[in-house]
């Protein structure tokens, strides 16, 4: 099939690389740098599997900044553009999705559009009813930063949401994803698009709830002088709970969980709830607590070791530590950051230091979300809630 992909971020790139194993793929992006990197068979993001596939696999993949070239012959067009949460109106900013849909309607109105961007519950229906876009289905992604292609190669499930007249096309698209996966064994679920949108937001809200739960367990143990690790191990040996997603942190962060939980809460307007609102509030409470614990050490300078949330990722958007940094600076604490992926000399009003030895030297307290060998020589300075990565 001829398939186009709009947006070369984590979602767009991983889908493009996956499908280009068997199909002709043209990716479209407004960034010339990203387009050039794809055509040079280099990944514009940090993703081990994507880097390896681009460098070594015979992929039928091409990138362009020209929407006419990208969309004109496509049977399916995957839309994977950013939909950041807009605090001012309490909803995702879906303008980038609509901009692409407008281009498609002028260039190739017969193409089936597959929205992979995260959207509010009811968004696909509103496109159909208010804006007149009929050939639109929604297919949620469940990807980890730095492991996006891996998660597409080994999907937990493949979900497509379509109205009845588009369900044959939706099944064809789902089968294309399945056939390009490594195991070809994931379950396919075809449902109403509004239900598929809800699956995405409820799944991420549940994950955020789990993070918040273990963070509050850690807060209790920390204040009470108890062993967080022992409690977590005892709790998680229950097979109904499981030993995963349970290492305390500075809050849930990353590109998806903060915005998806806020959007989920916004969708609950007029719907009775206690848990959904508490999940959103718990993240701020955790950051308040972490900042207070750091300030209690009376440091002149706090060093933050890495902004990225996960190893193998270069993305620090909405990292939980950012909220802690802002709280510390608001209290007059001098904050420096060690982050090799940041090009600026200042970020979030904190000085960026590229030399690790200099960073260690100037920092009275070093804050790190996850411990690593490079900080072994300054263990006495560390502040972390990482109970699995420390002695």
C-alpha positions, 0 to 999 in steps of 0.5 A, spaced: 500 500 500 501 507 499 501 510 506 503 517 508 505 519 515 504 526 517 509 528 523 516 525 524 516 524 532 516 518 536 509 516 534 510 518 526 517 515 526 516 508 529 509 507 525 513 509 518 519 505 519 514 499 522 510 499 515 516 501 510 518 493 511 512 491 507 509 498 504 511 504 500 511 510 506 512 517 505 513 521 511 511 529 511 514 534 516 515 541 517 522 540 519 527 540 514 532 537 518 528 531 520 526 530 513 534 530 511 535 525 517 530 520 514 533 520 507 540 519 510 537 513 514 538 517 520 533 517 526 531 524 528 530 522 535 533 517 540 530 510 539 535 504 539 531 500 534 529 505 529 536 507 529 538 500 527 532 499 522 534 505 518 541 504 518 541 496 516 534 494 513 531 495 506 526 500 508 521 503 502 521 510 506 522 517 503 521 523 507 519 530 504 516 537 506 512 538 501 504 536 503 502 535 495 508 530 494 506 526 501 499 526 500 497 525 493 497 518 492 496 515 499 491 510 500 492 511 508 495 517 511 497 517 518 496 523 522 501 523 528 502 531 529 503 534 536 497 535 541 499 538 547 495 540 553 492 547 552 492 550 560 487 556 557 482 552 555 483 545 558 483 541 552 488 538 547 491 543 542 488 539 536 490 545 531 496 541 528 491 535 526 486 539 523 491 543 519 493 536 516 486 534 515 485 541 511 491 539 507 489 532 505 482 534 503 484 539 498 490 534 495 487 527 496 480 527 499 479 520 498 484 517 502 483 514 509 486 518 515 488 515 521 489 519 527 495 517 531 495 523 535 492 523 542 485 527 542 480 528 547 474 523 548 469 525 542 474 528 538 473 524 531 466 524 532 466 532 532 470 532 526 465 528 522 459 532 525 462 539 525 467 539 520 465 534 515 471 529 515 468 523 513 474 518 512 477 518 519 479 513 524 482 513 530 488 508 532 491 509 539 498 508 540 501 505 547 509 507 546 514 508 550 519 514 549 526 511 546 522 504 545 517 506 540 519 502 534 520 496 539 513 497 542 510 497 535 514 491 533 511 487 539 505 491 540 500 489 547 494 490 542 492 494 536 486 498 537 482 501 531 476 506 532 471 507 526 464 508 524 461 502 520 462 504 513 470 505 515 470 498 519 473 494 513 478 500 512 480 500 519 481 492 519 485 493 513 490 498 517 490 494 523 492 488 519 498 491 516 500 493 523 500 486 525 503 483 519 509 488 520 510 486 527 515 481 529 510 476 533 504 477 528 500 475 535 497 481 538 490 482 539 486 486 534 480 490 537 475 494 532 470 499 536 467 506 535 472 511 535 470 515 541 471 508 545 478 508 542 479 515 544 477 513 551 481 507 551 488 511 550 486 516 556 484 511 561 490 507 560 495 512 561 490 515 567 491 508 570 498 508 569 499 515 572 495 512 578 500 507 579 505 511 579 502 516 584 500 510 588 507 508 589 510 515 590 505 516 596 507 509 599 514 512 599 512 519 602 509 515 608 515 511 609 520 516 608 516 521 613 515 515 618 522 512 617 520 506 614 524 502 608 520 503 602 523 498 598 521 492 603 514 495 603 514 495 595 517 488 595 512 485 600 506 489 596 508 487 589 509 480 591 501 479 590 500 477 583 494 481 582 499 487 583 505 485 580 512 487 580 512 493 575 511 500 574 513 501 582 519 505 583 518 511 586 520 518 583 519 525 583 512 524 580 509 522 573 512 526 567 514 525 560 510 527 554 503 523 555 501 522 562 501 529 565 497 531 559 492 525 558 490 525 565 488 533 565 484 531 559 481 525 562 479 530 568 476 535 563 472 529 559 469 528 566 466 535 566 459 534 569 461 526 571 461 524 578 469 522 580 474 522 586 479 518 583 481 522 576 481 528 580 486 526 585 491 523 580 492 530 577 492 533 584 497 527 587 502 529 582 503 536 584 503 534 592 509 529 590 513 535 587 511 539 593 514 534 598 520 533 594 522 540 593 521 541 601 525 535 602 531 538 598 530 545 601 531 541 608 538 540 607 539 547 606 543 547 600 546 553 597 546 550 590 542 544 588 544 540 582 539 536 577 542 530 574 539 529 567 532 532 565 530 526 561 525 521 564 528 515 561 534 512 559 535 511 552 531 517 551 532 524 549 526 527 551 525 532 557 518 535 555 514 535 561 519 531 565 517 531 573 523 534 575 522 540 571 516 542 577 521 541 582 526 545 579 521 551 578 519 550 586 526 550 588 528 557 584 521 560 586 524 559 594 531 562 592 535 556 591 540 556 586 539 550 581 544 548 576 543 542 571 547 537 568 544 535 561 548 533 555 542 533 550 540 541 552 544 546 547 542 552 551 546 555 557 540 556 561 533 552 561 528 553 566 532 559 569 537 554 571 544 554 568 546 548 564 553 545 565 556 540 560 562 538 564 560 532 569 566 533 574 564 541 574 557 539 575 559 535 581 563 540 584 559 546 584 553 542 587 551 541 594 546 536 593 545 532 587 538 530 585 537 524 580 531 521 578 534 514 577 541 512 580 547 510 575 554 509 576 557 516 574 554 518 580 558 513 585 563 518 587 558 523 590 553 518 593 554 522 599 551 528 595 545 524 592 538 526 593 533 520 590 527 516 591 530 511 586 529 505 591 531 499 586 537 503 583 541 504 590 544 500 595 
